[in-house]
Amino acid sequence: MKKENRHQVILHNVSIHNRVLLSDLSQLLNVSIDTVRRDVVELHIQGKLKKVHGGAIANGFQFKQNVSNDEIYAAECKHIIAEKAVQLIKNDQVILISGGTTNLELVKRLPLKLRATFFTPSLPIALELMSHPTVEVILIGGKLSKDSQVSMGGYAINMLSDIKADLCFLGTGYMDTSNGLTEFDWEVVQIKKAMIRSSKKVISLTISEKLNSHQKYKICQLQEINTLITELDGDNELLTPYKRMINTIL
């Protein structure tokens, strides 16, 4: 495969999943780790992604003020998902929300008069919520990952054990019917597992391009998800196998 084509594949995968591993890209492209590393370095220098230890992250995944839609992959799809999700939030609820660009779109659309308490391990989500006039924001503390900008580790998991949220909005990296929800980052998996245990109802938000993909570490089975929200209409055939395993699909 020519370098230009490899670059297109790398950028596409980084855009969909926000974070990717060099090892996964190497397997996908059927080239050596060194080749992928050189490609990622070149794309980093060009400003098309950010190289991190062992992988790469999308430019739009890093929190900064006034991010344009051009920097957010599938922005219109994420807007649709966020509009659907915000309808599920009611006054006086306690809500857990993970990180990710789709969840960030959700909190940007909260009604100005909403009264609710939000717990989050995500620094970008917490900073966005701080601008809301009537929402209480509680940041779940712990070791902060510089790549994902999410609190991790035992302290964060212990804090989550003291919470029983009404809703959990769970950002989704990978999902399929055989493996459920999965991720490649073991510490992120542990935080998301703890969030599920600490919630009465779990809502998974994902663009449809992430469906039918999987990674190394399991977060949960699909049956543990109460609601799946994508940008698709509920009768889309891509969602048919998921309807047999998840109660509500929006």
N, C-alpha and C positions, 0 to 999 in steps of 0.2 A: 504494500500500500504506500502511495506517495505521501511525502511529509504533509502536504497541504490537506490531503484527505484525513490523515491521522489527526491533524489539528482540529478539523471540523468535528470529528467523532469525540475528541477530548472535550471540546467546548460544549458540545451538545449534552454530554453526560454530566459535566460539571453544572450546567445550567439546570438540568432536571433535578439532580439530587443535592445541589448546593455544595456538597463535600464528596470527594472521590479519593480512592487510594491508588497509588501508582501500581500496586500489584494487580488490582482489578482492571485497570486500563491496559496493563501489559497483556493480561489474559484475553481481554476483549479484542485487542488489536493484533494479537499473536506476534508481538515483538518483545525484545528484551526490556527489562526494567531500566537499563541505562538509556535506551532509545526514548522511552516514555519520559524519563527524567529530563533529558535534553529538550524534548518537545515542550514540556511544562515550563521549564526555565525560559524558553524562547517566548512562549505565550505570556508568561509573567512579565518579561521585559517589555513586551508590546502592550501591556496593560489590559489584557483580555481576561485574566484570572489572577488569583494570588497563589503563589507556591507556598506550601506549608510542609512541615516535616512529614514525609511519607505520602504526600498527596497534594491536592489542590482544592481551593474553595472558590466559589463564584464571587465576583465583585459585589453583586447585590446582596450577598449574604452577610457582609460586614455592616454593622450599624453605623450610619452617618445621617446627618440632617439633610432634608430635601433631596432624597433619592428619587431620580426620575424613573418613569415607567420603563424607559429603555434599558435600565440597569437591572430590572426585575424580570426574570424569565417567565413567560406566560402570564404577564400581569393581568390581562383581561380575564383569564380563567380564574385567577386568584381573587379578583374582585367579585366574580360571580359566587365563588365559594364563600367568601366573607359575608356577602349579603344574605346568603341562605343561613349561615351559622349565627349571625347576630339576632335572627328572629327567635332563637331558642333561649336567649338570655332574658331573665326576668329580674325585677327589682329585688333587692335584699338577698340575692343568692351569693353563695361562696363558690368561687370558680378557680380551678387550677388550669393553667395554660402553659404549654411548653413553648420552645422557641421556633424559629422558622419564618420565612417570608410570608407564607399564607396566614399564619397566626398574627403576624404583624399587620397585615391588611385587615384582619378581623378587629383588632383593638382600635384601629384608626376609625372604624365605623360605629363604634359604640354610641348610642344615643346620648346627647349632652345631659339629659336629666336622669340617666340611669344611676341608681344607687346599688352598689355591689362591692364585694371584697374580692380582690384578685390576688392569688398567690402564684408566683412564677419563679423558676430558677433561671430565667433568661434575662440577661441585662438589657438587651434591646427592647424586649417587651415591657419590662419595668419602666424604662425611660420614656417610652411612648405613653404608657398608662399614666405617668406622672402629670401629663398635661390635661388629663380629664378632671373636671371640677368636682365631681361628686363620687368618684371611685376611690376606694381605699386600696393601696398597693402594698403588698408585703413580699419582699424579695427573699426567696429561699437561699440561704447562705451556704458557703462552702468553698472549696477550691474552684476557681474560675478558669474554664478552658479558654485559652486565647483564640483557638480556632472557631469553636461553636459559640463562645461567649455565654456559656451556661454553667451554673454551679453544679459541681459533682462531688462525689465522695460521701463518706459516712455521715458527716454532719448534716448534709442536705437530706439524705435518706431518713435520718432520725427525725428531723424536723417534719418531713412529710408524714411520718407515722402518727403525728399528733393532729392531723387534719382529716376531716371527712367532708369533702367538697360536694356540692350539688352537681356540678358539671366539671368534666375535664376535657379541654380541647387539646388533643394530642397531635402535634405535627408528625407527619408520616414520611419516612424516607423510602421504605420499600414495603410492598404488600402483595401477597398472592394467596390463592385459596389453599395451597398445600402447606406453606410455612407460616402463614399469618403475617403479623407485623415483625419486621426484622431491621437490624442496623449493623454496621461494621464496627462501631465504637462501643466497646464493652461497658464503659462507664456511663455513656448515654443510655444504654439499655437498662442499666440498674436504676437510673433516675426515672425513666419512663415506667418501669415496672412498679416502682414505689408510687408514682402518680396514679396509676391504675388502681392499686390497692387502696388509695386514699380517696377514692371518688365513688359516688353513687351511680353516676352515669358517665360513660366514656364516648366521646365524639371524635372520630378520626377525620381530619381534613387533608385532602390530597388532590392534586391535579391528576387527571386520568392517565397521563404518561407514566406515572409511578406504579400503576397497577400492573400485576403480572411480573413483578420483579422481586428478587429476594437477596438477602445478604447472609452473613455468617452467624449472627447471634439473634436469637428469638426474643421478642418482647412479649408477645401474647398470641393466642389463637384468635381467629376472627370472631369466634363466638363470644369473646370477652368485650367486643366492641358493640355498643348499643346503636350507634348511628354512624353511617359513612356519608360524607358530603364531598362530592366532586362537582366540576363545572357541567357535567353531562345531565341530560334529562333522565329522569328515573327509569324510563323504559328503554334506554340505550342497551343494545345487546352485549356490550362489553361488561355491563354490570350484572348480567343474568346469573353467572355462577356465584356472585357475592350475595345475591338476594337469598340464597338458600342457607347462608351462614350468619347474616347480619340482619337484625330485626327491622331497622329503618334505613333506607337509602334515599338521600335527598339530592 
